Amino acid sequence: MNDNDTSQWVADLGSGYSQIYPLGEGGMGTLYRAHKDSLDVDVVIKRVKQKFKGRMDERAEANILKTLKHKYLPRIYDVIESPSGYVYTIMDMIPGENMQKYVEAHGPVGQKLAYRWACQLCEVIAYLHSQIPPILHCDIKPSNIMVTPTKDICLIDFNTSLVFSKGILAIGATPGYAAPEQYTRPEMRWSAEEETVPLEATMPLRGYGNAVAYQNATSSSSNANYSATAAQATNAGGYGLISKRTDVYGIGATLYYAITGKQPNHSLKDVRPITSYKLKFSQSFLLIISRAMKKRQEERFCDAQEMLRALQDIQAMDGRYKKVVRLQKVVAAISVVLAVSGVSVIMMGMQRIAVERYAAYDALVRKGRTAAEEMRFDEAGQALNQAIAIYDDQLEAYVEKAVLLYRQGKYQECIDAVETTRARELKYYSKQSVANLYNTAAEADYALENYEAAAKMYQKASEYAPEIASYYQGAATSLIQLGDFSGADEILEQMKRSIPDAEQTGDYQIVQSELLRKQGSLSGALQSAYKAIGVSDDSDQLARAYRLAAAICEDIGETKNTEEIELLNQGIERLPDGYYNTLAGQLASAYIRQAEATGEPSYQKEALKVYQQMENNGNTTLEVRLNIAMLQYRLHDFSSAEKELQALKDDYPKDYRVYKWLAFVQGEIDLQNGASYAKTLGYYETAVELYREEQKSGVYDSQMDELDRMAMNNWQ
């Protein structure tokens, strides 16, 4: 049947749709507009073109989209598989026009709008990449991006998208916007009439060595020279396999078109550098686009989230760039003056060194951030310290160092680092960088239950970045913890004034959940927390939602122990590795409570595994190490417990809890060996002495009462 045969469309769709008429064609599908009678809304209906039917999974787009929820993605209403074998996807009718038509009609856009689109594109692609498994779009281009009447974007057309776990490519890519790794040969040229690269010219998926281009073995393409096996494709051109960096290239190429009105050349060898255009744009913005479009993947941003951070730090980057330019001008002037004396060569060398110095600083900050996210904490710390050694008067490295300490669970050190940073005279920082600094301190204060300090820090963060919903959420929940419900309501009103559709965000639902929790409505609070989990659109927010839901389960009591454990394990599974320590402490505590409730030592073993993993991930705090020793003691692994406690005694010689557990452990060792309890009693006496000092501050520890009884009855 013809793609534009309306009668067949009507027959396939049934009676629930009316006013069906042609809308146009996408790269892979034929589009119709229709009215969905049951909802009384106008929708877009998409069906894969006949020439692609059987060469791809027609349900792929619908299967991807129906599980997602993001403000820059269309909503799926229905998926209809007709008797004729076609799959119809019914989705939102996005008002406006695609970016290609917008630029054709209005001309290249200015920096303000381009920056807005860049941030929105990075945000939605980062959301796709954060899914488990990650989703790659693989065909980001102006015609696949709708521009709404409010000048926001909506990313459409997911027929080329890849889900990492599936291990196959769907179909083709668009010349000019496809990353080098999407071609089998970098010198390939595609005619202007070709909308998509032939399927056989695509590349295998990163991380799946057996993944091959879909249909490459059975293709009916008339050009046999384009056919490639996975092995052949991998080696062709040397640009690697498809990865998150592939979408980064698409973002860069799309922005290239938006600000120049020119499509990047179909030949990779002939792409004109964006910096060669005479554009009245921030130099940093142009350099970000340039980096996104690097031929070699390793030279691009590692993912959309990193690119977004770079965009948010443009002000800081421009400050450094301007400083370099000023230095270049000074050097050039001096060089002219000194040329006669033969000193100009030296001065030009100084200029080159200055430029390289700034580049090295930025590279180290990025390296530190990436290493921290991947829990390579020692490497992260080294990189950030090196960056600070290069420039100790700039903010970014200090922010990342504070984040690093937070990720390690070193909350007080994090707060101290922020306070030290705030006291310094810093230059060339963006408002977002300052907001990030305050937010990191707020998160650490909240973790330590310093709610008043946390509220102040969150509010400071929102002053610098009023568009970030999580800052309002943090401030409101901190005030709720203090019992200041009216203050929390005021923060929510600020949030609604600053952010469109704030009530539909995970941050808003988190605040509602906390309010209900404090008011004693635990079932309602848990329901709101689950809503927050369902709508949260970034990792930080999702982590908060899981932590809150788990805490409410703990509030409810023993009947929710299993649910709490399942929730936290689910969160750890969904979130990136760098968030493990954020949830792990709660998970370990839940295992311990379940062990106490059931008498099953297996739960203690699970708790021990969690704490040991936290320690391996860089959380070497006293609390974590004490819990490891305590669990080893309860599992009768006395030698391991004793070894851990001896190390703690060296590090924390004035903490009574170390000596308390040393007494418990040594008592068991002495009992097994039939030895006197002289050593045990020595630890006991030290613990009592140090504990008395703590009692002056109101500390009470029931385990010390137990220790007294054992000293009196067992260790004489």
C-alpha positions as CSV (number, residue, x, y, z in Angstrom):
1,M,0.0,0.0,0.0
2,N,1.0,3.6,-0.6
3,D,2.3,5.5,2.5
4,N,-0.1,8.3,1.8
5,D,-3.2,6.0,1.4
6,T,-5.5,7.6,3.9
7,S,-8.2,5.0,3.6
8,Q,-5.8,2.3,4.7
9,W,-4.7,4.5,7.6
10,V,-8.3,4.9,8.7
11,A,-9.0,1.1,8.4
12,D,-5.9,0.3,10.5
13,L,-6.5,2.9,13.2
14,G,-10.2,2.1,13.8
15,S,-13.0,4.4,14.9
16,G,-11.2,6.3,17.7
17,Y,-9.6,8.8,15.4
18,S,-11.0,11.4,13.1
19,Q,-9.9,14.3,10.9
20,I,-6.9,12.3,9.6
21,Y,-4.9,14.2,7.0
22,P,-1.2,14.2,5.8
23,L,1.2,16.2,7.8
24,G,4.5,15.4,6.2
25,E,7.3,12.9,6.3
26,G,10.2,12.2,8.6
27,G,13.3,10.4,7.7
28,M,11.9,7.0,8.6
29,G,8.1,7.6,8.9
30,T,5.1,9.0,7.3
31,L,3.3,11.5,9.5
32,Y,-0.4,12.3,9.8
33,R,-2.3,14.7,12.0
34,A,-5.5,13.4,13.6
35,H,-8.0,14.0,16.4
36,K,-8.1,11.4,19.2
37,D,-11.8,11.5,20.0
38,S,-11.6,9.9,23.5
39,L,-9.2,12.6,24.8
40,D,-10.4,15.4,22.6
41,V,-6.9,16.3,21.6
42,D,-5.0,16.7,18.3
43,V,-2.2,14.1,17.9
44,V,0.5,13.1,15.5
45,I,0.3,9.6,14.0
46,K,3.5,8.1,12.7
47,R,4.1,4.9,10.7
48,V,7.4,3.6,9.4
49,K,7.8,4.1,5.7
50,Q,7.3,1.0,3.5
51,K,10.9,1.0,2.3
52,F,12.1,0.6,5.9
53,K,9.5,-1.9,7.0
54,G,11.1,-5.2,7.9
55,R,14.6,-3.6,8.1
56,M,14.0,-2.2,11.6
57,D,11.9,-2.7,14.7
58,E,8.8,-0.6,14.0
59,R,7.9,-0.5,17.6
60,A,11.3,0.7,18.7
61,E,10.4,4.4,19.0
62,A,7.2,3.7,20.9
63,N,8.9,1.3,23.2
64,I,11.5,3.9,24.0
65,L,9.3,6.9,24.4
66,K,6.4,5.3,26.4
67,T,8.8,4.6,29.3
68,L,10.2,8.1,29.4
69,K,8.9,11.4,30.9
70,H,10.7,14.6,30.3
71,K,9.6,18.2,29.4
72,Y,11.6,18.1,26.2
73,L,10.2,14.8,24.9
74,P,6.8,14.1,23.3
75,R,4.2,12.0,25.2
76,I,3.0,8.7,23.8
77,Y,-0.8,8.2,23.9
78,D,-1.1,4.8,22.2
79,V,0.6,2.2,20.1
80,I,-1.5,0.3,17.5
81,E,-0.4,-2.8,15.7
82,S,-2.8,-3.2,12.8
83,P,-3.8,-6.4,11.0
84,S,-1.9,-5.1,8.0
85,G,1.3,-5.5,10.0
86,Y,2.0,-1.8,10.5
87,V,2.7,-0.2,13.8
88,Y,1.3,3.2,14.4
89,T,2.6,5.5,17.2
90,I,0.2,8.1,18.5
91,M,2.0,11.0,20.2
92,D,1.7,14.6,21.3
93,M,1.0,17.2,18.6
94,I,4.0,19.5,19.3
95,P,3.1,23.0,18.3
96,G,5.6,25.1,16.3
97,E,8.0,24.0,13.6
98,N,11.2,22.0,13.4
99,M,14.5,23.8,14.0
100,Q,15.5,23.5,10.3
101,K,12.4,25.3,9.1
102,Y,12.7,27.8,11.9
103,V,16.2,28.8,10.8
104,E,15.2,28.8,7.2
105,A,12.4,31.2,8.0
106,H,14.1,33.4,10.5
107,G,17.8,33.0,9.8
108,P,20.6,31.9,12.1
109,V,19.8,32.5,15.8
110,G,21.7,34.7,18.2
111,Q,23.6,33.6,21.3
112,K,20.8,33.9,23.8
113,L,18.4,31.5,21.9
114,A,21.3,29.2,20.8
115,Y,22.5,28.9,24.4
116,R,18.9,28.1,25.6
117,W,18.6,25.4,23.0
118,A,22.0,24.1,23.7
119,C,21.2,23.7,27.4
120,Q,17.8,22.1,26.7
121,L,19.3,19.6,24.2
122,C,22.1,18.6,26.6
123,E,19.5,18.3,29.4
124,V,17.2,15.9,27.5
125,I,20.1,13.9,26.0
126,A,21.7,13.6,29.5
127,Y,18.3,12.3,30.7
128,L,18.3,9.6,27.9
129,H,21.8,8.6,28.7
130,S,21.0,8.3,32.4
131,Q,18.4,5.6,31.8
132,I,19.1,2.0,32.7
133,P,20.3,0.8,30.2
134,P,21.3,4.1,28.6
135,I,19.4,5.2,25.5
136,L,21.3,6.8,22.5
137,H,19.3,8.9,20.0
138,C,21.9,8.6,17.2
139,D,20.1,11.0,14.8
140,I,20.1,14.4,16.5
141,K,19.6,17.0,13.8
142,P,17.5,20.2,13.3
143,S,14.6,18.5,11.5
144,N,14.3,16.1,14.5
145,I,13.9,19.0,17.0
146,M,10.7,21.0,17.3
147,V,10.8,24.6,18.3
148,T,7.6,25.5,20.3
149,P,5.9,28.9,20.3
150,T,7.7,29.6,23.6
151,K,11.0,28.9,21.8
152,D,11.7,25.7,23.8
153,I,12.7,22.5,22.1
154,C,11.2,19.1,21.9
155,L,13.3,16.1,20.7
156,I,11.4,13.8,18.3
157,D,12.0,10.8,16.0
158,F,13.6,8.0,17.9
159,N,13.6,5.4,15.1
160,T,17.4,5.3,15.1
161,S,17.8,5.2,18.8
162,L,19.8,2.5,20.5
163,V,19.4,0.8,23.8
164,F,22.8,-0.4,25.1
165,S,21.5,-3.8,26.2
166,K,20.1,-4.7,22.8
167,G,23.4,-4.8,21.0
168,I,22.2,-3.8,17.5
169,L,21.8,-0.7,15.5
170,A,18.4,0.4,14.2
171,I,19.0,2.2,11.0
172,G,21.3,4.7,9.4
173,A,22.2,8.3,10.2
174,T,22.0,11.7,8.6
175,P,25.0,13.0,6.6
176,G,26.5,16.2,8.0
177,Y,25.0,15.5,11.5
178,A,26.3,11.9,11.9
179,A,29.4,11.4,14.0
180,P,32.5,10.0,12.3
181,E,32.1,6.7,14.1
182,Q,28.7,6.3,12.3
183,Y,30.4,5.9,8.9
184,T,32.3,2.9,7.9
185,R,34.7,5.1,6.0
186,P,35.5,8.7,6.9
187,E,36.0,9.8,3.3
188,M,32.5,8.8,2.3
189,R,30.4,11.5,0.7
190,W,26.6,11.4,0.5
191,S,24.6,13.4,-2.0
192,A,22.4,16.2,-0.9
193,E,19.4,14.1,-1.9
194,E,20.2,11.3,0.5
195,E,18.4,11.9,3.8
196,T,19.9,9.0,5.6
197,V,23.2,7.1,5.4
198,P,22.7,3.6,4.2
199,L,22.1,1.1,6.9
200,E,25.2,-0.8,5.9
201,A,27.4,2.2,6.7
202,T,26.7,2.2,10.4
203,M,29.0,1.1,13.2
204,P,28.7,-1.4,16.0
205,L,27.8,-0.4,19.6
206,R,30.4,0.5,22.2
207,G,30.8,-2.2,24.8
208,Y,29.2,-5.0,22.8
209,G,31.9,-6.7,20.7
210,N,29.4,-9.0,19.0
211,A,27.0,-6.3,18.1
212,V,26.6,-5.8,14.3
213,A,24.9,-3.4,12.1
214,Y,21.3,-4.6,11.7
215,Q,20.6,-6.3,8.4
216,N,24.2,-5.9,7.2
217,A,24.4,-9.5,6.2
218,T,21.1,-9.6,4.3
219,S,21.0,-6.1,2.8
220,S,19.4,-5.7,-0.6
221,S,21.4,-2.5,-1.2
222,S,22.6,-2.2,-4.8
223,N,26.0,-0.9,-3.7
224,A,27.8,-3.9,-2.3
225,N,30.8,-1.7,-1.5
226,Y,28.9,-0.2,1.5
227,S,28.3,-3.5,3.2
228,A,30.5,-4.0,6.3
229,T,30.7,-6.6,9.0
230,A,31.1,-5.5,12.6
231,A,34.9,-6.2,12.5
232,Q,35.4,-4.3,9.3
233,A,33.4,-1.4,10.5
234,T,35.3,-1.2,13.8
235,N,38.6,-0.8,12.0
236,A,37.4,1.6,9.3
237,G,38.5,5.1,9.9
238,G,39.7,4.5,13.5
239,Y,37.0,6.5,15.1
240,G,35.8,3.8,17.5
241,L,32.3,2.5,18.3
242,I,29.1,4.3,18.8
243,S,28.8,5.7,22.4
244,K,27.3,8.6,24.3
245,R,29.9,10.8,22.6
246,T,28.0,10.0,19.3
247,D,25.1,12.0,20.5
248,V,27.4,14.8,21.7
249,Y,28.6,15.2,18.1
250,G,24.9,15.5,17.0
251,I,24.3,18.2,19.5
252,G,27.3,20.1,18.3
253,A,26.4,19.7,14.6
254,T,22.8,20.9,15.3
255,L,24.0,24.0,17.1
256,Y,26.5,24.6,14.3
257,Y,23.5,24.8,11.9
258,A,21.4,26.9,14.3
259,I,24.0,29.7,14.6
260,T,25.4,29.6,11.0
261,G,22.5,28.5,8.9
262,K,24.9,26.1,7.2
263,Q,24.7,22.3,7.4
264,P,28.1,20.8,8.3
265,N,29.6,19.3,5.1
266,H,28.8,15.7,4.3
267,S,32.5,14.9,4.0
268,L,34.2,14.7,7.4
269,K,37.4,16.1,5.8
270,D,35.6,19.3,4.6
271,V,33.7,20.4,7.7
272,R,34.4,24.2,8.2
273,P,35.5,24.9,11.8
274,I,32.8,26.9,13.6
275,T,35.5,29.3,14.9
276,S,36.3,30.4,11.4
277,Y,32.9,32.1,11.0
278,K,32.6,35.8,11.9
279,L,30.0,35.4,14.6
280,K,29.2,37.7,17.5
281,F,29.2,34.9,20.0
282,S,31.0,34.1,23.2
283,Q,34.3,32.5,22.3
284,S,33.7,29.9,24.9
285,F,30.3,29.0,23.4
286,L,32.0,28.5,20.0
287,L,34.8,26.4,21.6
288,I,32.2,24.2,23.3
289,I,30.5,23.5,19.9
290,S,33.9,22.9,18.4
291,R,34.8,20.4,21.0
292,A,31.5,18.6,20.7
293,M,32.3,18.1,17.0
294,K,35.8,16.7,17.3
295,K,36.4,13.8,14.9
296,R,38.1,11.7,17.6
297,Q,35.6,10.7,20.3
298,E,38.2,11.0,23.1
299,E,38.5,14.7,22.3
300,R,34.7,15.4,22.7
301,F,32.8,15.8,26.0
302,C,32.3,12.4,27.5
303,D,28.5,12.8,27.6
304,A,25.8,15.4,27.4
305,Q,26.0,16.1,31.1
306,E,29.6,17.2,30.9
307,M,28.7,19.4,27.9
308,L,25.9,21.0,29.9
309,R,28.3,21.8,32.8
310,A,30.6,23.5,30.3
311,L,27.7,25.6,29.0
312,Q,26.8,26.5,32.6
313,D,30.3,27.7,33.2
314,I,30.6,29.8,30.1
315,Q,31.0,33.0,32.1
316,A,33.9,31.6,33.9
317,M,35.4,30.3,30.7
318,D,35.0,33.6,29.0
319,G,36.7,35.3,31.9
320,R,39.7,33.1,31.5
321,Y,39.7,33.5,27.7
322,K,39.5,37.3,27.9
323,K,42.4,37.2,30.4
324,V,44.4,35.1,27.8
325,V,43.5,37.5,25.0
326,R,44.6,40.5,27.1
327,L,47.9,38.7,27.8
328,Q,48.3,37.9,24.1
329,K,47.9,41.6,23.2
330,V,50.3,42.7,25.9
331,V,52.8,40.1,24.8
332,A,52.4,41.0,21.1
333,A,53.0,44.7,21.9
334,I,56.1,43.9,24.0
335,S,57.3,41.6,21.3
336,V,57.3,44.5,18.8
337,V,59.2,46.7,21.1
338,L,61.7,44.0,21.9
339,A,62.1,42.6,18.5
340,V,65.2,44.6,17.8
341,S,66.9,43.1,20.8
342,G,66.0,39.5,19.8
343,V,63.8,39.0,22.8
344,S,60.5,38.5,20.8
345,V,61.0,34.8,20.4
346,I,61.1,34.4,24.2
347,M,57.9,36.5,24.6
348,M,56.0,34.5,22.0
349,G,57.0,31.4,23.9
350,M,55.6,33.0,27.1
351,Q,52.3,33.6,25.3
352,R,52.1,30.0,24.2
353,I,52.8,28.8,27.7
354,A,50.0,31.0,29.2
355,V,47.4,29.6,26.7
356,E,48.6,26.1,27.4
357,R,48.3,26.7,31.2
358,Y,44.7,27.6,31.0
359,A,44.0,24.6,28.8
360,A,45.8,22.4,31.3
361,Y,43.7,23.8,34.2
362,D,40.4,23.1,32.4
363,A,41.5,19.6,31.4
364,L,42.4,18.8,35.0
365,V,39.1,20.1,36.4
366,R,37.2,17.9,33.8
367,K,39.4,14.9,34.7
368,G,38.7,15.4,38.4
369,R,35.0,15.7,37.9
370,T,34.8,12.5,35.7
371,A,37.0,10.5,38.1
372,A,34.8,11.6,41.1
373,E,31.6,10.5,39.3
374,E,33.2,7.1,38.6
375,M,34.4,6.8,42.2
376,R,38.1,7.0,41.4
377,F,38.4,9.4,44.3
378,D,42.2,9.3,44.7
379,E,42.7,10.1,41.1
380,A,40.0,12.9,41.3
381,G,41.7,14.5,44.3
382,Q,45.1,14.5,42.6
383,A,43.7,16.1,39.4
384,L,41.9,18.8,41.3
385,N,44.9,19.6,43.5
386,Q,47.0,19.9,40.3
387,A,44.4,22.3,38.9
388,I,44.4,24.4,42.0
389,A,48.2,24.5,41.9
390,I,48.0,26.0,38.4
391,Y,45.4,28.6,39.3
392,D,44.5,29.0,42.9
393,D,42.3,32.1,42.3
394,Q,39.5,30.4,40.2
395,L,36.4,28.7,41.5
396,E,35.7,25.5,39.4
397,A,38.4,23.3,40.9
398,Y,37.3,24.2,44.5
399,V,33.7,23.4,43.7
400,E,34.6,20.0,42.3
401,K,36.8,19.3,45.3
402,A,33.9,20.1,47.7
403,V,31.7,17.7,45.6
404,L,34.4,15.1,45.8
405,L,34.4,15.3,49.6
406,Y,30.7,15.0,49.7
407,R,30.7,11.9,47.5
408,Q,33.2,10.4,49.9
409,G,30.8,11.0,52.8
410,K,33.2,13.4,54.4
411,Y,30.5,16.0,55.1
412,Q,32.2,18.2,57.7
413,E,35.4,18.3,55.5
414,C,33.1,19.3,52.6
415,I,31.6,22.2,54.6
416,D,35.0,23.3,55.8
417,A,36.3,23.3,52.2
418,V,33.3,25.4,51.1
419,E,33.9,27.9,53.9
420,T,37.6,28.2,53.0
421,T,36.7,28.7,49.4
422,R,34.2,31.4,50.2
423,A,36.8,33.3,52.1
424,R,39.2,33.4,49.1
425,E,39.3,36.2,46.5
426,L,38.3,34.3,43.4
427,K,38.0,35.5,39.8
428,Y,36.1,34.6,36.6
429,Y,33.4,32.5,38.1
430,S,29.9,31.9,36.8
431,K,26.7,32.2,38.8
432,Q,26.1,28.5,38.3
433,S,29.5,27.7,39.7
434,V,28.7,29.7,42.8
435,A,25.3,28.1,43.1
436,N,27.0,24.6,42.8
437,L,29.3,25.6,45.7
438,Y,26.5,26.7,48.0
439,N,24.4,23.6,47.1
440,T,27.2,21.2,47.9
441,A,27.6,22.8,51.3
442,A,23.9,22.6,51.8
443,E,23.8,18.9,50.9
444,A,26.6,18.2,53.5
445,D,24.9,20.2,56.2
446,Y,21.6,18.3,55.5
447,A,23.4,15.0,55.8
448,L,24.8,16.1,59.2
449,E,21.3,17.3,60.2
450,N,22.4,20.9,60.4
451,Y,19.1,21.9,58.9
452,E,19.2,25.6,59.7
453,A,22.6,26.0,58.0
454,A,21.4,23.8,55.1
455,A,18.3,26.0,54.5
456,K,20.5,29.1,54.3
457,M,22.9,27.5,51.9
458,Y,20.1,26.2,49.6
459,Q,18.6,29.6,49.6
460,K,21.9,31.2,48.6
461,A,22.2,28.7,45.8
462,S,18.7,29.6,44.5
463,E,19.6,33.3,44.5
464,Y,22.4,32.6,42.0
465,A,20.5,30.0,39.9
466,P,16.7,30.6,40.4
467,E,15.8,28.2,37.7
468,I,17.1,25.1,39.5
469,A,14.2,23.4,41.3
470,S,16.3,21.2,43.6
471,Y,17.6,24.3,45.5
472,Y,14.0,25.2,46.5
473,Q,13.3,21.6,47.4
474,G,16.4,21.5,49.7
475,A,15.6,24.8,51.4
476,A,11.9,23.7,52.0
477,T,12.7,20.3,53.3
478,S,15.3,21.7,55.6
479,L,12.8,24.1,57.1
480,I,10.3,21.3,57.4
481,Q,12.9,19.4,59.5
482,L,13.0,22.5,61.7
483,G,9.2,22.5,62.0
484,D,8.9,25.7,60.0
485,F,6.0,24.7,57.8
486,S,5.0,28.2,56.9
487,G,8.6,28.9,55.8
488,A,8.5,25.8,53.6
489,D,5.2,26.9,52.0
490,E,6.8,30.3,51.2
491,I,9.7,28.5,49.5
492,L,7.3,26.5,47.4
493,E,5.6,29.7,46.3
494,Q,8.9,31.1,45.2
495,M,9.6,27.9,43.4
496,K,6.2,28.1,41.5
497,R,7.0,31.8,40.5
498,S,10.4,30.9,39.2
499,I,9.8,27.6,37.5
500,P,7.0,26.7,35.0
501,D,5.0,23.6,36.0
502,A,6.9,23.3,39.3
503,E,4.2,21.2,40.8
504,Q,4.9,18.4,38.3
505,T,8.5,18.1,39.3
506,G,10.1,15.5,41.5
507,D,11.4,18.3,43.7
508,Y,7.9,19.6,44.5
509,Q,6.7,16.1,45.2
510,I,9.6,15.5,47.6
511,V,8.6,18.6,49.6
512,Q,5.0,17.4,49.7
513,S,6.1,14.1,51.0
514,E,8.2,15.6,53.7
515,L,5.3,17.8,54.8
516,L,3.0,14.9,55.1
517,R,5.7,12.9,56.9
518,K,6.2,15.6,59.5
519,Q,2.4,15.9,60.0
520,G,2.2,12.1,60.7
521,S,0.5,11.0,57.5
522,L,3.1,8.4,56.6
523,S,1.1,6.5,54.0
524,G,0.4,9.7,52.1
525,A,4.0,10.7,52.5
526,L,5.2,7.4,51.1
527,Q,2.8,7.8,48.1
528,S,4.2,11.2,47.3
529,A,7.7,9.9,47.6
530,Y,6.9,7.2,45.1
531,K,5.5,9.9,42.8
532,A,8.7,11.8,43.1
533,I,10.6,8.6,42.1
534,G,8.4,8.3,39.0
535,V,8.8,11.9,37.8
536,S,12.4,12.7,38.8
537,D,14.4,13.7,35.8
538,D,18.0,13.8,37.1
539,S,20.2,11.6,39.2
540,D,20.5,14.0,42.2
541,Q,16.7,14.4,42.4
542,L,16.1,10.6,42.0
543,A,18.6,9.9,44.8
544,R,16.7,12.3,47.1
545,A,13.4,10.6,46.3
546,Y,14.8,7.1,47.0
547,R,16.4,8.3,50.3
548,L,13.1,9.9,51.4
549,A,10.9,6.9,50.5
550,A,13.3,4.6,52.4
551,A,13.3,6.9,55.4
552,I,9.5,6.9,55.5
553,C,9.6,3.1,55.4
554,E,11.8,3.2,58.4
555,D,9.4,5.6,60.1
556,I,6.5,3.2,59.5
557,G,8.5,0.4,61.2
558,E,9.3,-3.3,61.0
559,T,6.5,-4.1,58.5
560,K,8.3,-2.0,55.9
561,N,11.8,-3.3,56.4
562,T,11.7,-5.5,53.3
563,E,10.2,-2.7,51.2
564,E,12.9,-0.3,52.4
565,I,15.7,-2.7,51.4
566,E,14.1,-3.3,48.0
567,L,13.7,0.5,47.4
568,L,17.3,1.3,48.2
569,N,18.7,-1.6,46.1
570,Q,16.5,-0.4,43.2
571,G,17.9,3.1,43.6
572,I,21.5,1.8,43.6
573,E,20.7,-0.2,40.5
574,R,19.2,2.8,38.6
575,L,21.6,5.5,39.6
576,P,25.1,5.9,38.3
577,D,27.9,4.3,40.3
578,G,28.9,7.6,41.9
579,Y,25.7,7.6,43.9
580,Y,26.3,4.3,45.7
581,N,27.5,6.0,48.9
582,T,24.5,8.3,48.9
583,L,22.1,5.4,49.5
584,A,24.4,2.8,50.9
585,G,24.4,4.0,54.5
586,Q,20.6,3.7,54.7
587,L,20.7,0.3,53.1
588,A,23.2,-1.0,55.6
589,S,21.1,0.3,58.5
590,A,18.0,-1.3,57.0
591,Y,19.9,-4.7,56.8
592,I,20.9,-4.4,60.4
593,R,17.3,-3.6,61.5
594,Q,16.1,-6.6,59.5
595,A,18.7,-8.8,61.1
596,E,17.5,-7.7,64.5
597,A,13.9,-8.3,63.6
598,T,14.4,-11.8,62.1
599,G,17.4,-13.1,63.9
600,E,18.9,-13.9,60.5
601,P,22.7,-13.3,60.3
602,S,22.5,-13.2,56.5
603,Y,21.3,-9.7,56.8
604,Q,24.3,-8.7,58.9
605,K,26.5,-10.2,56.2
606,E,24.7,-8.0,53.6
607,A,25.2,-4.9,55.8
608,L,28.9,-5.7,56.1
609,K,29.2,-6.0,52.4
610,V,27.6,-2.6,51.9
611,Y,29.9,-0.9,54.5
612,Q,33.0,-2.5,53.0
613,Q,31.9,-1.3,49.5
614,M,31.5,2.2,50.9
615,E,35.0,2.0,52.3
616,N,36.3,0.8,49.0
617,N,34.5,3.7,47.3
618,G,36.4,6.2,49.5
619,N,34.2,6.6,52.5
620,T,36.7,6.0,55.2
621,T,35.0,7.9,58.0
622,L,35.1,6.7,61.6
623,E,31.4,5.7,61.4
624,V,31.8,3.5,58.5
625,R,34.9,1.7,59.8
626,L,33.3,1.3,63.3
627,N,30.2,-0.3,61.7
628,I,32.5,-2.7,59.8
629,A,34.2,-3.7,63.0
630,M,30.9,-4.0,64.9
631,L,29.4,-6.3,62.2
632,Q,32.6,-8.4,62.1
633,Y,32.3,-8.8,65.9
634,R,28.6,-9.9,65.6
635,L,29.5,-12.4,62.9
636,H,32.3,-13.8,65.2
637,D,35.1,-12.7,62.9
638,F,37.0,-11.4,65.9
639,S,40.5,-11.2,64.3
640,S,39.2,-9.0,61.4
641,A,37.4,-6.8,63.9
642,E,40.4,-6.5,66.1
643,K,42.6,-5.5,63.1
644,E,40.1,-2.8,62.0
645,L,39.9,-1.4,65.5
646,Q,43.6,-1.3,66.1
647,A,43.9,0.8,62.9
648,L,41.1,3.1,64.2
649,K,42.8,3.4,67.6
650,D,45.8,4.9,65.8
651,D,43.6,7.3,63.8
652,Y,41.1,8.2,66.6
653,P,43.0,7.8,69.9
654,K,40.4,9.9,71.9
655,D,37.1,8.3,70.7
656,Y,35.6,6.1,73.4
657,R,33.7,4.0,70.9
658,V,36.9,2.5,69.5
659,Y,38.0,1.3,72.9
660,K,34.4,0.1,73.7
661,W,34.5,-2.2,70.7
662,L,38.1,-3.2,71.4
663,A,37.0,-4.3,74.8
664,F,34.1,-6.4,73.4
665,V,36.3,-8.0,70.7
666,Q,39.3,-8.6,73.0
667,G,37.0,-10.2,75.6
668,E,35.9,-12.8,73.0
669,I,39.5,-13.4,71.9
670,D,40.6,-13.8,75.5
671,L,37.7,-16.2,76.2
672,Q,38.6,-18.4,73.1
673,N,42.3,-18.5,74.1
674,G,41.8,-19.0,77.8
675,A,43.8,-15.9,78.5
676,S,43.5,-13.4,81.3
677,Y,41.4,-10.4,80.6
678,A,44.1,-7.9,81.5
679,K,44.2,-6.4,77.9
680,T,40.4,-6.4,77.7
681,L,40.1,-4.6,81.0
682,G,42.7,-2.0,79.8
683,Y,40.5,-1.2,76.8
684,Y,37.5,-1.1,79.1
685,E,39.0,1.4,81.5
686,T,40.1,3.7,78.7
687,A,36.6,3.5,77.2
688,V,35.0,4.5,80.5
689,E,37.4,7.4,81.1
690,L,36.8,8.9,77.6
691,Y,33.0,8.2,77.9
692,R,32.8,10.2,81.1
693,E,34.0,13.2,79.2
694,E,31.3,12.7,76.6
695,Q,28.6,12.3,79.3
696,K,29.3,15.9,80.3
697,S,27.9,16.9,76.9
698,G,24.8,14.8,77.4
699,V,25.9,11.7,75.5
700,Y,24.3,8.4,76.6
701,D,25.3,5.0,75.2
702,S,23.4,1.9,76.4
703,Q,26.2,-0.3,75.2
704,M,28.5,1.1,77.8
705,D,26.1,-0.2,80.4
706,E,26.4,-3.6,78.8
707,L,30.2,-3.2,78.9
708,D,30.0,-2.4,82.6
709,R,28.1,-5.7,83.3
710,M,30.6,-7.7,81.3
711,A,33.6,-6.2,83.1
712,M,32.0,-7.0,86.4
713,N,30.7,-10.5,85.7
714,N,32.8,-12.0,82.9
715,W,36.3,-10.3,82.9
716,Q,37.4,-10.8,86.5
